[in-house]
Amino acid sequence: MSYECIIAEVRGDGERKTGLITLNRPKQLNALNDQLMDEMGQALLAFDADDSIGCIVLTGSERAFAAGADIPTMAPHTFISAFKSGLISKNWETILLIRKPVIAAVAGFALGGGCELAMMCDFIIAADTAKFGQPEIKLGIIPGAGGTQRLPRAVGKSRAMDMLLTARMMDAAEASTAGLVSRVVPAEKLMEEALTAAETINGFSGPSVMLIKELVNLAYQGPLKDGVAVERRYFHALFGTDDQREGMDAFINKRKPGFTQS
């Protein structure tokens, strides 16, 4: 399928491959408009439904992962038009429906909606050029795609309040220290690092990968007791899979496992 605001391609030559989505509005620093979000959602769902894809990488350009929502298209809205049209809610959260891991590979600016989009991914690998921020207060508004909720969970209340109330940007080094990103790499190594991480994930048992994603999100969003109870049931359930038998037999016999379930 052809797109105008994103580039969707498949990378890798193993049994399971990586779906790569690149945001592609360079003149607008990948500002997130309705068309881009619709196309990104379509590509995400297509990769999620494809059994040959084990992991997805979402990235932007060297200058900007995404510099925010597309303000000129948002500015004319009133409360009623924003509410009735489902501004943001109608097409921004498709990514939360994806069951396979989604890695954000972030270089340059990830601001406002761009920061929120990165935080919706399962983890963030940042180039040393990355800058994160929620500057909506400069526009007389607040974040609308989870910025006030996900940022405190990622970096703590004090840092989140600082960034949200002053519009201060956080560089890659601070983002790593704060826990917003999983690792920081030189900008020229960003895609290599992200695709290597995806390739590693692709080599593991598909059901185990998807269940880990589901359970970590449950821990992130719900009570500890409930999360542990569900984890225990899924742990038991995986003992009914071929990959569990293969993985444990390979360990016992000191050989590399050959996982087959996608």
Backbone as JSON, one array per atom type, in Angstrom:
{
  "sequence": "MSYECIIAEVRGDGERKTGLITLNRPKQLNALNDQLMDEMGQALLAFDADDSIGCIVLTGSERAFAAGADIPTMAPHTFISAFKSGLISKNWETILLIRKPVIAAVAGFALGGGCELAMMCDFIIAADTAKFGQPEIKLGIIPGAGGTQRLPRAVGKSRAMDMLLTARMMDAAEASTAGLVSRVVPAEKLMEEALTAAETINGFSGPSVMLIKELVNLAYQGPLKDGVAVERRYFHALFGTDDQREGMDAFINKRKPGFTQS",
  "N": [[0.85, -1.2, 0.0], [0.48, 2.25, -0.78], [1.64, 5.29, 0.7], [1.38, 8.75, 1.74], [2.34, 10.31, 3.83], [3.91, 8.76, 5.43], [6.52, 6.24, 5.38], [6.45, 2.88, 4.78], [8.01, -0.17, 5.32], [9.62, -3.39, 5.01], [12.09, -4.99, 6.92], [14.99, -7.09, 7.24], [16.07, -10.55, 7.07], [15.43, -12.9, 8.21], [13.42, -15.64, 9.55], [11.32, -14.38, 10.85], [10.47, -10.98, 10.41], [11.1, -7.39, 10.5], [8.86, -4.73, 10.78], [9.12, -1.55, 9.5], [8.35, 1.76, 10.11], [8.45, 4.97, 8.92], [8.06, 8.27, 9.74], [7.08, 10.86, 7.57], [7.04, 13.76, 6.86], [8.88, 15.95, 6.08], [9.24, 18.77, 5.69], [7.57, 19.86, 7.56], [8.68, 19.04, 9.88], [7.78, 16.54, 10.59], [5.28, 16.97, 11.76], [2.28, 15.99, 13.33], [-0.44, 15.25, 11.64], [-3.91, 14.59, 10.75], [-3.95, 12.9, 8.45], [-1.39, 11.71, 8.46], [-1.53, 10.33, 10.94], [-3.66, 8.6, 10.46], [-2.59, 7.05, 8.34], [-0.33, 5.95, 9.6], [-1.6, 4.4, 11.54], [-2.92, 2.52, 9.9], [-0.71, 1.21, 8.75], [0.52, 0.15, 11.04], [-1.47, -1.65, 11.96], [-1.55, -3.39, 9.78], [1.04, -4.54, 9.82], [0.86, -5.75, 12.32], [-0.98, -7.74, 11.85], [0.34, -9.42, 10.19], [1.87, -12.45, 10.01], [4.53, -12.87, 9.45], [5.92, -10.79, 10.48], [7.67, -9.81, 13.32], [8.25, -7.71, 15.01], [8.04, -4.13, 15.37], [9.39, -1.08, 14.23], [9.34, 2.34, 14.84], [10.05, 5.45, 13.48], [11.54, 8.71, 12.75], [12.96, 11.52, 11.24], [16.42, 12.69, 10.94], [16.4, 15.25, 11.99], [13.98, 15.47, 13.35], [11.96, 13.37, 15.24], [9.18, 13.71, 15.71], [7.87, 16.87, 15.68], [5.65, 17.65, 17.02], [2.03, 18.0, 17.31], [0.03, 18.96, 14.45], [-0.24, 22.16, 14.39], [-1.46, 24.35, 12.84], [-3.71, 23.07, 11.71], [-5.13, 22.46, 13.96], [-5.7, 24.83, 15.26], [-8.13, 26.29, 14.46], [-10.2, 25.01, 15.83], [-13.06, 24.83, 17.99], [-14.3, 24.21, 21.36], [-16.57, 22.56, 21.05], [-16.3, 21.61, 18.38], [-13.87, 20.26, 18.55], [-14.49, 18.31, 20.43], [-16.71, 16.94, 19.24], [-15.61, 16.01, 16.86], [-13.75, 14.25, 17.73], [-11.08, 14.96, 18.2], [-7.73, 14.09, 18.17], [-8.36, 11.72, 19.8], [-9.64, 10.09, 17.95], [-7.84, 8.91, 16.15], [-5.28, 8.64, 17.18], [-4.64, 6.62, 18.97], [-4.45, 4.11, 17.91], [-2.06, 2.78, 17.95], [-1.93, 1.75, 20.49], [-3.37, -0.54, 20.34], [-1.85, -2.45, 19.2], [-0.35, -5.61, 19.27], [2.17, -6.67, 18.99], [5.63, -5.92, 19.78], [6.52, -2.47, 19.73], [9.03, -0.38, 18.83], [10.34, 2.78, 19.49], [12.45, 4.77, 17.61], [14.29, 7.42, 18.16], [15.42, 10.48, 17.01], [16.61, 13.84, 17.11], [14.01, 16.29, 17.52], [11.4, 15.43, 19.73], [8.6, 16.43, 20.48], [5.77, 17.67, 22.32], [2.98, 16.25, 20.88], [4.67, 14.5, 19.56], [6.44, 13.59, 21.53], [4.56, 12.33, 23.14], [3.67, 10.34, 21.39], [6.01, 8.82, 21.12], [6.18, 7.88, 23.75], [4.01, 6.18, 23.79], [4.93, 3.99, 22.49], [6.6, 0.8, 23.02], [9.22, 0.74, 24.01], [11.87, 3.2, 24.06], [14.52, 3.96, 21.98], [17.08, 6.21, 21.9], [18.74, 8.64, 19.9], [21.82, 10.43, 20.41], [21.24, 13.0, 19.85], [18.66, 13.53, 20.48], [15.79, 15.3, 21.71], [13.38, 15.85, 24.15], [10.09, 16.94, 24.98], [7.23, 18.68, 26.38], [5.67, 21.14, 25.31], [3.15, 22.33, 25.34], [1.94, 24.21, 27.01], [2.84, 26.66, 26.22], [1.18, 27.29, 24.17], [-1.18, 27.84, 25.27], [-2.63, 25.64, 25.98], [-2.99, 22.18, 27.07], [-1.23, 18.99, 27.17], [-2.76, 16.46, 25.1], [-2.71, 13.81, 24.45], [-2.01, 12.02, 26.4], [0.22, 13.04, 27.72], [0.32, 14.28, 30.3], [-0.09, 12.11, 31.86], [1.47, 9.81, 31.14], [4.09, 10.83, 31.16], [4.77, 11.53, 33.94], [4.79, 8.92, 34.98], [6.96, 7.88, 33.68], [9.19, 9.57, 34.25], [8.93, 10.55, 36.8], [7.22, 12.61, 39.26], [8.27, 15.24, 39.87], [10.14, 15.96, 37.81], [8.4, 15.73, 35.63], [6.43, 17.67, 36.21], [8.06, 19.95, 36.09], [8.85, 19.93, 33.35], [6.34, 20.08, 32.07], [5.19, 22.43, 33.09], [7.02, 24.45, 32.61], [7.83, 24.15, 30.03], [10.29, 23.13, 29.48], [12.88, 21.46, 27.69], [14.12, 18.12, 27.56], [17.23, 16.61, 27.25], [18.87, 13.84, 25.53], [20.65, 12.51, 27.25], [19.74, 13.19, 29.84], [17.19, 12.15, 29.61], [17.74, 9.45, 29.55], [18.86, 9.02, 32.1], [16.62, 9.68, 33.62], [14.85, 7.69, 32.98], [13.15, 7.75, 30.83], [13.95, 6.88, 28.31], [15.3, 3.83, 26.96], [17.91, 3.39, 26.13], [20.78, 5.23, 24.94], [22.3, 6.15, 21.93], [24.94, 6.88, 19.52], [23.97, 9.2, 16.98], [24.36, 8.35, 14.33], [24.26, 5.65, 14.6], [21.72, 4.96, 15.27], [19.5, 3.72, 13.8], [20.61, 1.25, 13.18], [20.96, 0.2, 15.76], [18.3, 0.09, 16.69], [17.08, -1.63, 14.82], [18.61, -3.91, 15.24], [17.87, -4.54, 17.86], [15.19, -5.13, 17.37], [15.52, -7.35, 15.7], [16.63, -9.15, 17.5], [14.44, -9.54, 19.23], [12.72, -10.7, 17.36], [13.79, -13.22, 17.17], [12.85, -14.68, 19.27], [10.23, -16.6, 20.95], [7.09, -16.0, 19.61], [4.48, -15.94, 21.01], [5.39, -15.67, 23.71], [6.71, -13.19, 23.59], [4.56, -11.43, 22.97], [2.94, -11.81, 25.2], [4.58, -10.9, 27.28], [4.68, -8.16, 26.63], [1.95, -7.51, 26.99], [1.65, -8.03, 29.73], [3.54, -6.34, 31.0], [2.43, -3.88, 30.32], [0.07, -4.15, 31.75], [1.07, -4.1, 34.36], [1.96, -1.51, 34.4], [-0.36, -0.07, 34.24], [-2.26, -1.04, 36.05], [-3.31, -2.49, 39.29], [-0.83, -4.07, 41.42], [-1.34, -6.64, 42.55], [-3.35, -7.75, 40.88], [-1.97, -7.81, 38.45], [0.12, -9.64, 38.96], [-1.36, -11.98, 39.39], [-2.5, -12.44, 36.85], [-0.16, -12.71, 35.36], [0.83, -15.12, 36.44], [-1.05, -16.98, 35.5], [-0.66, -16.81, 32.72], [1.98, -17.6, 32.6], [1.69, -20.3, 33.38], [0.13, -21.11, 31.18], [1.85, -21.04, 28.99], [3.25, -23.37, 29.2], [1.94, -25.12, 27.66], [2.82, -24.9, 25.1], [4.66, -25.48, 22.02], [7.02, -24.04, 21.81], [7.86, -23.66, 24.44], [8.6, -26.24, 25.19], [10.62, -26.71, 23.33], [12.45, -24.63, 23.95], [13.26, -25.23, 26.61], [14.27, -27.81, 26.31], [16.4, -27.27, 24.61], [17.98, -25.72, 26.29], [18.65, -27.57, 28.31], [20.07, -29.43, 26.82], [22.12, -27.93, 25.89], [22.09, -26.4, 23.44], [21.25, -24.22, 20.66], [18.01, -22.78, 20.68], [15.22, -23.49, 18.49], [12.79, -21.65, 17.82], [9.35, -21.73, 16.82], [6.82, -20.64, 16.84], [4.78, -18.0, 15.9]],
  "CA": [[0.0, 0.0, 0.0], [1.27, 3.48, -0.86], [1.28, 6.33, 1.66], [1.93, 10.07, 1.45], [2.95, 10.94, 5.02], [4.81, 7.81, 6.07], [7.11, 5.2, 4.55], [6.33, 1.58, 5.46], [8.82, -1.17, 4.64], [9.97, -4.59, 5.79], [13.53, -5.18, 7.02], [15.43, -8.36, 7.81], [16.03, -11.71, 6.18], [15.18, -14.1, 9.0], [12.07, -16.22, 9.44], [10.44, -13.26, 11.19], [11.09, -9.75, 9.97], [10.74, -6.17, 11.21], [8.13, -3.69, 10.06], [9.7, -0.23, 9.75], [7.49, 2.88, 9.73], [9.17, 6.24, 9.01], [7.22, 9.46, 9.57], [7.69, 11.48, 6.38], [6.63, 15.12, 6.51], [10.13, 16.63, 6.46], [9.13, 20.23, 5.74], [6.83, 20.19, 8.78], [9.35, 18.32, 10.98], [6.92, 15.39, 10.91], [4.11, 17.35, 12.56], [1.33, 14.89, 13.27], [-1.78, 15.64, 11.22], [-4.84, 13.46, 10.66], [-3.56, 11.96, 7.41], [-0.25, 10.92, 8.95], [-1.95, 9.41, 11.99], [-4.47, 7.55, 9.81], [-1.69, 6.16, 7.6], [0.47, 5.21, 10.56], [-2.47, 3.38, 12.12], [-3.13, 1.47, 8.91], [0.52, 0.44, 8.62], [0.69, -0.61, 12.28], [-2.42, -2.77, 11.97], [-1.14, -4.35, 8.75], [2.19, -5.29, 10.34], [0.42, -6.56, 13.46], [-1.75, -8.87, 11.32], [1.22, -10.2, 9.32], [2.59, -13.43, 10.83], [5.97, -12.85, 9.15], [6.49, -9.65, 11.19], [7.75, -10.08, 14.75], [8.46, -6.48, 15.77], [7.84, -2.92, 14.57], [10.18, 0.09, 14.6], [8.75, 3.61, 14.42], [11.09, 6.47, 13.53], [11.3, 9.93, 11.99], [14.14, 11.96, 10.5], [17.53, 13.09, 11.8], [16.05, 16.52, 12.64], [12.82, 15.37, 14.22], [11.04, 12.23, 15.29], [7.97, 14.47, 15.4], [7.97, 18.12, 16.44], [4.39, 17.92, 17.7], [0.82, 17.94, 16.49], [-0.01, 19.96, 13.38], [-0.96, 23.26, 15.04], [-2.36, 25.1, 11.95], [-4.98, 22.37, 11.52], [-5.83, 22.41, 15.24], [-6.01, 26.17, 15.77], [-9.5, 26.78, 14.28], [-11.21, 24.25, 16.57], [-13.71, 25.25, 19.24], [-14.51, 23.06, 22.23], [-17.58, 21.67, 20.47], [-15.8, 20.92, 17.19], [-12.84, 19.32, 18.99], [-15.17, 17.21, 21.11], [-17.54, 16.16, 18.32], [-14.78, 15.38, 15.83], [-12.83, 13.3, 18.36], [-9.73, 15.43, 17.97], [-6.71, 13.2, 18.75], [-8.85, 10.41, 20.24], [-10.17, 9.25, 16.86], [-6.84, 8.19, 15.36], [-3.95, 8.64, 17.8], [-4.4, 5.52, 19.9], [-4.36, 2.82, 17.24], [-0.8, 2.16, 18.37], [-2.15, 1.04, 21.76], [-4.04, -1.8, 20.02], [-0.88, -3.35, 18.56], [0.07, -6.64, 20.23], [3.6, -6.9, 18.83], [6.42, -4.8, 20.31], [6.79, -1.29, 18.89], [10.19, 0.35, 19.33], [10.53, 4.12, 18.95], [13.84, 5.17, 17.38], [14.08, 8.87, 18.2], [16.5, 11.45, 16.82], [16.09, 15.2, 17.0], [12.92, 16.74, 18.39], [10.18, 14.68, 20.02], [7.95, 17.45, 21.29], [4.31, 17.66, 22.33], [2.45, 14.98, 20.41], [5.77, 13.6, 19.21], [6.87, 12.96, 22.77], [3.48, 11.44, 23.55], [3.69, 9.18, 20.5], [7.15, 7.99, 21.52], [5.85, 7.22, 25.02], [3.03, 5.12, 23.52], [5.67, 2.81, 22.04], [6.94, -0.09, 24.13], [10.4, 1.38, 24.59], [12.47, 4.23, 23.22], [15.97, 4.05, 21.79], [17.29, 7.61, 21.53], [20.02, 9.15, 19.43], [22.35, 11.44, 21.34], [20.71, 14.3, 19.42], [17.23, 13.61, 20.79], [15.29, 16.25, 22.71], [12.0, 15.53, 24.48], [9.43, 18.03, 25.69], [5.78, 18.88, 26.3], [5.58, 22.6, 25.38], [1.78, 22.78, 25.03], [1.55, 25.36, 27.83], [3.18, 27.85, 25.43], [0.08, 27.53, 23.24], [-2.4, 28.06, 26.03], [-3.36, 24.38, 26.12], [-2.27, 21.13, 27.78], [-1.15, 17.78, 26.35], [-4.04, 15.8, 24.91], [-2.53, 12.42, 24.06], [-1.44, 11.27, 27.51], [1.45, 13.62, 28.24], [0.28, 14.52, 31.74], [-0.24, 10.83, 32.55], [2.6, 8.92, 30.88], [5.38, 11.44, 31.52], [5.09, 11.3, 35.36], [5.1, 7.51, 35.2], [8.27, 7.61, 33.11], [10.32, 10.36, 34.78], [8.62, 11.01, 38.14], [6.36, 13.8, 39.36], [8.97, 16.52, 39.88], [10.63, 16.26, 36.47], [7.25, 15.92, 34.74], [5.88, 18.99, 36.5], [9.01, 20.92, 35.56], [8.75, 19.98, 31.89], [4.99, 20.48, 31.64], [4.85, 23.79, 33.53], [7.98, 25.43, 32.09], [8.11, 23.8, 28.63], [11.71, 22.79, 29.35], [13.19, 20.24, 26.96], [15.03, 17.16, 28.19], [18.08, 16.01, 26.23], [18.92, 12.38, 25.55], [21.35, 12.03, 28.45], [18.83, 13.3, 30.98], [16.08, 11.21, 29.38], [18.22, 8.12, 29.94], [18.96, 9.02, 33.56], [15.28, 9.77, 34.19], [14.1, 6.48, 32.68], [12.23, 7.93, 29.7], [14.44, 6.07, 27.21], [15.99, 2.62, 27.42], [19.33, 3.52, 25.83], [21.18, 6.34, 24.07], [23.36, 5.73, 21.02], [25.29, 7.93, 18.56], [22.91, 9.39, 15.99], [24.61, 7.56, 13.12], [24.03, 4.24, 14.91], [20.36, 4.8, 15.81], [18.69, 2.72, 13.12], [21.28, -0.04, 13.36], [20.67, -0.27, 17.11], [16.87, -0.24, 16.78], [16.79, -2.81, 14.01], [19.23, -5.04, 15.91], [16.99, -4.89, 18.98], [14.01, -5.79, 16.79], [15.95, -8.67, 15.22], [16.76, -10.0, 18.69], [13.08, -9.9, 19.64], [12.17, -11.59, 16.34], [14.31, -14.56, 17.35], [12.22, -15.36, 20.4], [8.89, -17.16, 20.74], [6.09, -14.95, 19.42], [3.53, -15.84, 22.12], [6.06, -15.14, 24.9], [6.94, -11.77, 23.36], [3.31, -10.68, 23.07], [2.46, -11.87, 26.58], [5.4, -9.98, 28.08], [4.18, -6.81, 26.35], [0.64, -7.35, 27.63], [1.8, -8.04, 31.19], [4.21, -5.11, 31.43], [1.43, -2.82, 30.24], [-0.85, -4.34, 32.88], [1.78, -3.6, 35.54], [2.07, -0.06, 34.23], [-1.67, 0.56, 34.3], [-3.18, -1.59, 37.03], [-2.79, -2.88, 40.62], [0.19, -5.11, 41.43], [-1.93, -7.95, 42.84], [-4.03, -8.24, 39.68], [-0.96, -8.1, 37.45], [0.83, -10.88, 39.3], [-2.29, -13.1, 39.18], [-2.6, -12.7, 35.41], [1.15, -13.21, 34.96], [0.93, -16.53, 36.84], [-1.87, -17.8, 34.59], [0.01, -16.84, 31.41], [3.16, -18.44, 32.82], [1.21, -21.68, 33.3], [-0.39, -21.39, 29.85], [2.94, -21.24, 28.04], [3.71, -24.75, 29.28], [1.21, -25.88, 26.65], [3.29, -24.52, 23.76], [5.83, -26.16, 21.46], [8.21, -23.24, 22.05], [8.34, -23.92, 25.8], [9.3, -27.54, 25.19], [11.85, -26.53, 22.55], [13.37, -23.77, 24.68], [13.82, -25.92, 27.78], [15.09, -28.93, 25.83], [17.63, -26.69, 24.09], [18.79, -25.32, 27.45], [19.16, -28.77, 28.97], [21.02, -30.1, 25.93], [23.16, -26.95, 25.54], [22.04, -26.04, 22.02], [20.44, -23.03, 20.37], [16.61, -23.17, 20.4], [14.6, -23.12, 17.21], [11.39, -21.32, 18.09], [8.57, -21.81, 15.58], [5.5, -20.05, 16.96], [4.8, -16.56, 15.66]],
  "C": [[0.88, 1.24, 0.0], [0.73, 4.53, 0.11], [1.93, 7.64, 1.24], [2.73, 10.65, 2.61], [3.85, 10.02, 5.8], [5.46, 6.93, 5.0], [7.05, 3.91, 5.36], [7.11, 0.55, 4.65], [9.13, -2.31, 5.59], [11.48, -4.74, 5.75], [13.84, -6.55, 7.61], [15.3, -9.49, 6.83], [15.82, -13.01, 6.94], [13.77, -14.62, 8.77], [11.02, -15.19, 9.81], [11.19, -11.97, 10.93], [10.58, -8.56, 10.79], [9.97, -5.23, 10.29], [8.7, -2.34, 10.46], [8.77, 0.85, 9.22], [8.28, 4.17, 9.97], [8.19, 7.38, 8.77], [7.88, 10.34, 8.52], [6.97, 12.77, 5.96], [7.81, 16.05, 6.84], [10.0, 18.14, 6.57], [8.43, 20.7, 7.01], [7.45, 19.54, 10.01], [8.47, 17.2, 11.53], [5.78, 15.75, 11.86], [2.98, 16.37, 12.28], [-0.07, 15.39, 12.91], [-2.65, 14.39, 11.07], [-4.41, 12.43, 9.61], [-2.39, 11.09, 7.85], [-0.7, 9.91, 9.99], [-2.81, 8.28, 11.44], [-3.57, 6.54, 9.1], [-0.83, 5.33, 8.55], [-0.35, 4.1, 11.2], [-2.71, 2.23, 11.17], [-1.89, 0.58, 8.79], [0.77, -0.41, 9.86], [-0.21, -1.84, 12.3], [-2.04, -3.83, 10.95], [0.05, -5.18, 9.22], [1.78, -6.21, 11.48], [-0.3, -7.82, 12.99], [-0.89, -9.82, 10.49], [2.08, -11.14, 10.16], [4.09, -13.43, 10.56], [6.68, -11.71, 9.86], [6.49, -9.94, 12.69], [7.82, -8.83, 15.6], [8.34, -5.3, 14.82], [8.74, -1.82, 15.12], [9.52, 1.32, 14.01], [9.81, 4.7, 14.56], [10.68, 7.69, 12.71], [12.53, 10.27, 11.18], [15.26, 12.29, 11.48], [17.18, 14.35, 12.59], [14.93, 16.36, 13.65], [12.16, 14.01, 14.11], [9.66, 12.76, 14.94], [7.96, 15.69, 16.3], [6.67, 18.52, 17.11], [3.2, 17.68, 16.8], [0.86, 19.08, 15.48], [-0.88, 21.13, 13.83], [-1.88, 24.03, 14.08], [-3.71, 24.41, 11.71], [-5.79, 22.29, 12.8], [-6.38, 23.77, 15.66], [-7.46, 26.61, 15.59], [-10.55, 26.11, 15.15], [-11.79, 25.06, 17.74], [-13.83, 24.02, 20.13], [-15.46, 22.06, 21.58], [-17.02, 20.92, 19.27], [-14.71, 19.92, 17.57], [-13.47, 18.08, 19.62], [-15.93, 16.32, 20.12], [-16.72, 15.42, 17.27], [-13.84, 14.32, 16.4], [-11.39, 13.68, 18.09], [-8.72, 14.64, 18.81], [-7.28, 11.81, 19.06], [-9.26, 9.51, 19.08], [-9.1, 8.45, 16.13], [-5.44, 8.16, 15.98], [-3.64, 7.38, 18.59], [-4.45, 4.14, 19.25], [-3.13, 2.06, 17.69], [-0.97, 1.36, 19.66], [-2.86, -0.31, 21.54], [-3.07, -2.85, 19.5], [-0.32, -4.33, 19.59], [1.56, -6.96, 20.12], [4.39, -5.71, 19.37], [6.62, -3.7, 19.27], [7.92, -0.5, 19.54], [10.21, 1.73, 18.68], [12.02, 4.39, 18.81], [13.83, 6.68, 17.16], [15.39, 9.63, 18.02], [15.88, 12.82, 16.72], [14.92, 15.44, 17.95], [11.8, 15.7, 18.5], [9.4, 15.54, 21.01], [6.44, 17.32, 21.22], [3.79, 16.29, 21.94], [3.52, 14.01, 19.99], [6.33, 12.88, 20.41], [5.83, 11.96, 23.25], [3.44, 10.18, 22.69], [4.84, 8.25, 20.86], [6.85, 7.22, 22.8], [4.79, 6.14, 24.85], [3.7, 3.86, 22.99], [6.12, 2.01, 23.25], [8.27, 0.28, 24.78], [11.03, 2.29, 23.56], [13.98, 4.05, 23.19], [16.23, 5.45, 21.23], [18.68, 7.82, 20.94], [20.52, 10.19, 20.42], [21.93, 12.86, 20.97], [19.27, 14.52, 19.86], [16.93, 14.65, 21.87], [13.8, 16.01, 22.88], [11.37, 16.7, 25.22], [7.93, 18.02, 25.47], [5.52, 20.39, 26.42], [4.18, 23.16, 25.15], [1.37, 24.03, 25.8], [1.88, 26.67, 27.12], [2.05, 28.24, 24.49], [-1.23, 27.78, 23.96], [-3.25, 26.82, 26.17], [-2.55, 23.43, 26.99], [-2.09, 19.95, 26.84], [-2.5, 17.08, 26.26], [-3.94, 14.35, 24.51], [-1.77, 11.64, 25.14], [-0.2, 11.86, 28.14], [1.46, 13.85, 29.74], [0.17, 13.22, 32.54], [0.96, 9.91, 32.35], [3.92, 9.53, 31.32], [5.7, 11.28, 33.0], [5.44, 9.85, 35.67], [6.5, 7.17, 34.71], [9.4, 8.3, 33.86], [10.09, 10.84, 36.21], [7.88, 12.33, 38.15], [7.14, 15.1, 39.19], [9.47, 16.91, 38.49], [9.46, 16.53, 35.51], [6.62, 17.29, 34.96], [6.76, 20.09, 35.92], [8.84, 21.06, 34.05], [7.4, 20.5, 31.41], [4.69, 21.94, 31.96], [5.8, 24.85, 32.98], [8.28, 25.24, 30.62], [9.58, 23.48, 28.4], [11.89, 21.49, 28.58], [14.2, 19.41, 27.73], [15.89, 16.55, 27.1], [18.19, 14.5, 26.44], [19.58, 11.85, 26.81], [20.46, 12.09, 29.67], [17.67, 12.33, 30.84], [16.48, 9.79, 29.77], [18.3, 8.0, 31.46], [17.59, 8.97, 34.21], [14.45, 8.52, 33.94], [13.11, 6.62, 31.54], [12.64, 7.07, 28.51], [15.23, 4.88, 27.75], [17.48, 2.69, 27.18], [19.57, 4.69, 24.9], [22.36, 5.88, 23.24], [23.75, 6.9, 20.13], [24.26, 8.0, 17.44], [23.11, 8.5, 14.76], [24.39, 6.06, 13.34], [22.58, 3.94, 15.3], [19.59, 3.68, 15.12], [19.31, 1.32, 13.22], [20.94, -0.63, 14.73], [19.21, -0.72, 17.24], [16.54, -1.5, 16.01], [17.45, -4.06, 14.6], [18.4, -5.5, 17.1], [15.76, -5.63, 18.48], [14.35, -7.2, 16.32], [16.12, -9.64, 16.38], [15.39, -10.48, 19.15], [12.47, -10.9, 18.66], [12.63, -13.03, 16.51], [13.68, -15.34, 18.48], [10.82, -15.85, 20.05], [7.85, -16.04, 20.69], [5.08, -14.83, 20.55], [4.16, -15.27, 23.39], [6.29, -13.64, 24.77], [5.66, -10.97, 23.57], [2.76, -10.69, 24.49], [3.28, -10.97, 27.5], [4.92, -8.55, 27.87], [2.86, -6.56, 27.09], [0.78, -7.22, 29.15], [2.51, -6.8, 31.71], [3.25, -3.94, 31.36], [0.4, -2.93, 31.36], [-0.22, -3.83, 34.17], [1.81, -2.08, 35.56], [0.74, 0.63, 34.52], [-2.55, 0.1, 35.46], [-2.52, -1.95, 38.35], [-1.82, -4.05, 40.54], [-0.42, -6.5, 41.61], [-2.59, -8.55, 41.61], [-3.02, -8.62, 38.61], [-0.24, -9.4, 37.71], [-0.07, -12.1, 39.07], [-2.4, -13.45, 37.7], [-1.28, -13.26, 34.89], [1.27, -14.71, 35.27], [0.14, -17.43, 35.89], [-1.21, -17.9, 33.22], [1.27, -17.69, 31.48], [2.77, -19.92, 32.7], [0.82, -22.03, 31.86], [0.73, -21.68, 28.84], [3.55, -22.64, 28.13], [2.91, -25.67, 28.36], [1.68, -25.59, 25.24], [4.5, -25.34, 23.33], [7.1, -25.38, 21.79], [8.75, -23.43, 23.47], [9.13, -25.22, 25.83], [10.63, -27.43, 24.45], [12.88, -25.73, 23.32], [14.03, -24.48, 25.85], [14.68, -27.12, 27.38], [16.43, -28.41, 25.31], [18.56, -26.28, 25.23], [19.45, -26.54, 28.09], [20.25, -29.44, 28.14], [22.08, -29.15, 25.34], [23.24, -26.71, 24.03], [21.17, -24.8, 21.83], [19.01, -23.46, 20.06], [16.15, -22.73, 19.03], [13.12, -22.87, 17.42], [10.61, -21.25, 16.78], [7.25, -21.07, 15.64], [5.58, -18.54, 16.83], [3.65, -15.87, 16.37]]
}
